[in-house]
Amino acid sequence: MNGLGNEIVVIDARDGGFALDADAARLIGNPATGPGCDQIMVIEPGRKGADVWTSIWNNSGEEVEACGNGARCVAAYLFKADLFQESGATQLTMGTLGGTIVATDAGDGNITIDMGRPRFDWQDIPLSEEIRDTRAIELQIGPIDDPILHSPSVANVGNPHAIFWVTDADAYDLEKIGPMLENHPIFPERANISLAQVIDDKTIRTRVWERGAGATRACGTAACAIGVSAARTGRTGRDVSVHLPGGPLRIQWREADDHILMTGPAEFEFSGDIDLSGTAA
């Protein structure tokens, strides 16, 4: 499947008895040994009151807390699965390491994901040192008197994000600066890095370096972090369209309960079996 071009392998393991590990995730994620993808979403029997549990793996073999585009793909798949077709359900819950996610069928091929509340405290992101105001932290690359990038906003929306506000998102070598910033000592668990260009109070263009996956066509959690950080710093309102290389996502930061709603498409590409001995069948 894909969410705005972000390639997702969805494995239905609701029958139980299947567990992915780092080696298998790397085999699946590498197009030389598997279908190739950005993330792998394994749907398992529900835990803690959720309809299903979803374990999330990067193509590097790292299990992670959240993937917004992957969550939309899982929801789109489940809404078409026999169990949910028979019940006529248009909403479901999925447990993840980052918390419980609520997904709603928004119609026209779109899925709305309630990503919960963003976290802004330095311990929650997390940062390696206390910084009280996370709307703009002291972090820069380049000369002290003329930095290339500086003063990012940071947030956690199930995983850590740093957003650099720029006038032209295409003016930077993301392949070069992305790994440097992802692994900066200020981020003890590493971070997703975004270059965000505010077009107007309802529109943002962005490019994203995804932790453990690299430059990506779309990252749902990054779009959420950008949307709430733009509103938090007065750059936009609380309802914005975040345009990634793969397409736009609508991000709403609801005032009533501080929850983030992310709406966008999920597409089916093909289905089949995977031979975990190292080749795709």
C-alpha positions as CSV (number, residue, x, y, z in Angstrom):
1,M,0.0,0.0,0.0
2,N,1.0,3.6,0.0
3,G,0.0,6.8,1.7
4,L,0.9,9.8,-0.5
5,G,3.7,7.7,-2.1
6,N,5.1,6.6,1.3
7,E,5.5,2.8,0.6
8,I,4.0,0.6,3.3
9,V,3.9,-3.2,3.6
10,V,0.9,-4.3,5.7
11,I,1.0,-7.8,7.2
12,D,-2.2,-9.2,8.5
13,A,-1.2,-11.3,11.5
14,R,-4.5,-11.2,13.4
15,D,-4.5,-15.0,13.6
16,G,-1.5,-14.8,15.9
17,G,1.7,-16.8,15.8
18,F,3.7,-14.4,13.7
19,A,6.4,-12.0,15.0
20,L,8.6,-9.8,12.9
21,D,12.2,-9.2,13.9
22,A,14.9,-6.7,12.7
23,D,16.4,-9.1,10.2
24,A,13.1,-9.9,8.5
25,A,12.1,-6.2,8.5
26,R,15.4,-5.4,6.6
27,L,14.7,-8.2,4.1
28,I,11.2,-6.9,3.4
29,G,12.2,-3.3,3.3
30,N,15.1,-3.8,0.8
31,P,13.8,-4.0,-2.8
32,A,16.7,-6.4,-3.6
33,T,15.3,-9.0,-1.2
34,G,11.7,-8.1,-0.7
35,P,9.0,-5.8,-2.0
36,G,10.9,-2.8,-0.7
37,C,9.1,-0.1,1.5
38,D,9.6,2.7,3.9
39,Q,7.7,1.1,6.8
40,I,6.2,-2.3,7.7
41,M,2.9,-2.4,9.7
42,V,2.1,-5.8,11.3
43,I,-1.6,-6.1,12.4
44,E,-1.8,-8.3,15.5
45,P,-4.7,-9.3,17.8
46,G,-6.0,-6.4,19.9
47,R,-4.5,-5.5,23.2
48,K,-5.5,-3.1,26.0
49,G,-9.1,-2.7,24.7
50,A,-8.0,-1.7,21.1
51,D,-9.6,-3.5,18.1
52,V,-6.1,-4.4,16.8
53,W,-2.4,-4.0,17.8
54,T,0.0,-2.7,15.2
55,S,3.7,-3.1,15.4
56,I,5.6,-0.6,13.2
57,W,9.1,-1.2,11.7
58,N,11.3,1.0,9.6
59,N,13.1,-0.5,6.6
60,S,16.3,-0.3,8.7
61,G,15.0,-3.0,11.0
62,E,14.1,-0.6,13.8
63,E,10.8,-0.9,15.6
64,V,9.3,2.5,16.2
65,E,6.4,4.1,18.0
66,A,4.3,5.7,15.3
67,C,3.7,6.1,11.5
68,G,0.8,8.3,10.5
69,N,0.8,7.2,6.8
70,G,1.1,3.6,7.8
71,A,-1.8,4.0,10.3
72,R,-4.0,5.2,7.4
73,C,-3.0,2.2,5.3
74,V,-3.8,-0.2,8.1
75,A,-7.2,1.4,8.7
76,A,-8.0,1.4,5.0
77,Y,-7.1,-2.3,4.8
78,L,-9.2,-3.2,7.9
79,F,-12.3,-1.3,6.7
80,K,-12.2,-3.6,3.7
81,A,-11.5,-6.8,5.7
82,D,-14.4,-9.2,6.3
83,L,-14.8,-8.5,10.0
84,F,-15.3,-4.7,9.5
85,Q,-17.3,-5.1,6.3
86,E,-19.8,-7.3,8.0
87,S,-20.1,-4.9,11.0
88,G,-20.3,-1.8,8.8
89,A,-17.9,-0.1,11.2
90,T,-16.5,3.2,10.1
91,Q,-14.3,3.7,13.1
92,L,-11.7,1.5,14.7
93,T,-8.9,1.7,17.3
94,M,-5.4,0.4,16.9
95,G,-2.8,0.1,19.7
96,T,0.8,1.1,19.0
97,L,3.9,1.7,21.1
98,G,3.1,5.4,20.8
99,G,-0.4,5.0,22.1
100,T,-3.9,4.2,20.9
101,I,-4.9,5.6,17.6
102,V,-8.6,6.1,16.5
103,A,-9.2,5.9,12.7
104,T,-12.3,6.9,10.8
105,D,-13.4,6.2,7.3
106,A,-13.8,9.8,5.9
107,G,-15.1,8.6,2.5
108,D,-13.7,9.2,-1.0
109,G,-10.7,7.0,-0.3
110,N,-9.6,9.2,2.7
111,I,-8.9,8.1,6.3
112,T,-8.9,10.4,9.3
113,I,-6.6,9.5,12.1
114,D,-6.9,10.9,15.6
115,M,-3.3,11.2,16.5
116,G,-4.0,12.3,20.1
117,R,-2.4,15.2,21.9
118,P,1.0,16.5,20.9
119,R,3.7,16.8,23.7
120,F,6.0,19.7,24.0
121,D,7.8,19.3,27.3
122,W,11.5,18.7,26.8
123,Q,11.4,15.4,28.7
124,D,8.6,14.0,26.5
125,I,10.3,14.8,23.1
126,P,12.8,13.8,24.5
127,L,15.8,16.2,24.6
128,S,19.1,15.5,26.3
129,E,19.0,18.7,28.4
130,E,16.3,20.9,29.9
131,I,14.9,23.5,27.5
132,R,11.8,25.2,28.8
133,D,10.6,26.8,25.6
134,T,10.5,24.2,22.8
135,R,8.9,26.5,20.3
136,A,12.5,27.4,19.2
137,I,15.4,25.5,20.7
138,E,19.1,26.5,20.4
139,L,20.3,24.3,17.7
140,Q,22.0,25.3,14.5
141,I,24.3,24.0,11.8
142,G,26.8,26.1,9.9
143,P,28.8,29.2,11.0
144,I,27.8,30.7,14.3
145,D,27.3,34.2,12.8
146,D,25.6,32.8,9.6
147,P,24.0,29.4,10.3
148,I,22.5,27.3,7.5
149,L,19.6,26.3,9.7
150,H,18.7,27.3,13.3
151,S,16.1,27.5,16.0
152,P,13.8,24.5,15.2
153,S,10.5,23.9,16.9
154,V,10.4,20.5,18.5
155,A,7.4,18.2,19.3
156,N,6.4,14.6,20.0
157,V,3.4,13.2,18.2
158,G,4.2,9.6,19.0
159,N,7.8,10.1,17.9
160,P,10.3,13.0,18.1
161,H,10.3,15.8,15.5
162,A,12.3,18.9,14.8
163,I,10.9,21.5,12.4
164,F,13.2,24.1,10.8
165,W,11.3,27.1,9.4
166,V,12.7,28.1,6.0
167,T,11.8,30.4,3.1
168,D,12.5,27.7,0.5
169,A,12.2,24.0,1.4
170,D,14.0,23.0,-1.8
171,A,17.1,25.1,-1.1
172,Y,18.8,22.6,1.2
173,D,20.7,19.3,0.7
174,L,18.4,17.2,2.8
175,E,20.5,14.0,2.1
176,K,23.5,15.7,3.7
177,I,22.0,17.6,6.6
178,G,19.3,15.1,7.5
179,P,21.5,12.4,9.0
180,M,23.6,15.0,10.8
181,L,20.5,16.5,12.5
182,E,18.7,13.2,13.1
183,N,21.7,12.0,15.1
184,H,22.5,15.3,16.9
185,P,23.3,14.7,20.7
186,I,20.3,16.9,21.7
187,F,18.1,14.0,20.5
188,P,18.9,11.0,22.6
189,E,16.4,8.9,20.7
190,R,17.2,10.6,17.4
191,A,14.6,12.7,15.6
192,N,12.6,13.2,12.4
193,I,13.8,16.4,10.6
194,S,11.5,18.7,8.6
195,L,12.1,21.7,6.5
196,A,8.9,23.7,6.6
197,Q,8.0,26.6,4.3
198,V,4.9,28.5,5.3
199,I,3.0,29.7,2.2
200,D,0.1,31.3,4.0
201,D,-1.9,30.8,7.2
202,K,-3.5,27.6,5.8
203,T,-0.7,26.1,3.7
204,I,2.7,24.7,4.4
205,R,5.2,23.0,2.0
206,T,7.7,20.6,3.6
207,R,10.4,18.0,3.0
208,V,11.1,15.4,5.6
209,W,14.1,13.3,6.7
210,E,12.5,10.4,8.5
211,R,14.4,8.8,11.4
212,G,15.6,5.4,10.4
213,A,14.2,5.7,6.8
214,G,15.8,8.8,5.2
215,A,14.3,11.3,2.8
216,T,10.6,10.3,2.3
217,R,7.8,11.3,0.0
218,A,5.4,11.6,2.9
219,C,5.5,11.3,6.7
220,G,2.2,11.6,8.5
221,T,3.6,12.3,12.0
222,A,5.9,15.0,10.6
223,A,2.8,16.7,9.0
224,C,1.1,16.6,12.4
225,A,4.2,18.0,14.2
226,I,4.5,20.7,11.6
227,G,0.8,21.7,11.7
228,V,0.7,22.0,15.5
229,S,4.1,23.7,15.7
230,A,3.1,26.3,13.1
231,A,-0.1,27.1,15.1
232,R,1.8,27.1,18.3
233,T,4.3,29.7,17.0
234,G,1.6,31.9,15.4
235,R,2.6,31.1,11.8
236,T,-0.8,29.6,10.9
237,G,-4.2,28.7,12.2
238,R,-5.1,25.3,13.7
239,D,-6.4,23.9,10.4
240,V,-3.8,23.6,7.6
241,S,-2.8,21.7,4.5
242,V,0.7,20.4,4.8
243,H,2.1,19.6,1.3
244,L,4.7,16.9,1.2
245,P,6.5,15.7,-2.0
246,G,3.8,12.9,-2.3
247,G,0.8,15.2,-1.8
248,P,-1.2,17.1,0.8
249,L,-2.5,16.1,4.2
250,R,-5.1,18.1,6.2
251,I,-4.0,18.7,9.8
252,Q,-6.5,20.0,12.3
253,W,-5.4,20.7,15.9
254,R,-8.7,20.6,17.7
255,E,-9.1,23.2,20.4
256,A,-11.7,21.3,22.4
257,D,-9.3,18.5,23.5
258,D,-6.0,19.3,21.9
259,H,-6.2,16.2,19.7
260,I,-4.6,16.2,16.2
261,L,-6.7,15.0,13.3
262,M,-4.9,14.0,10.1
263,T,-6.9,13.3,6.9
264,G,-5.5,11.9,3.7
265,P,-5.6,9.0,1.3
266,A,-4.4,5.4,1.4
267,E,-4.0,3.3,-1.8
268,F,-3.7,-0.4,-2.4
269,E,-1.0,-1.5,-4.8
270,F,-0.8,-5.3,-4.7
271,S,-1.0,-8.3,-2.3
272,G,1.0,-11.5,-2.1
273,D,3.2,-13.7,0.0
274,I,6.7,-12.9,1.3
275,D,9.4,-15.5,1.6
276,L,11.4,-14.4,4.7
277,S,14.4,-16.6,3.7
278,G,15.5,-13.6,1.6
279,T,13.4,-13.5,-1.6
280,A,10.0,-12.1,-2.4
281,A,7.4,-14.5,-3.8
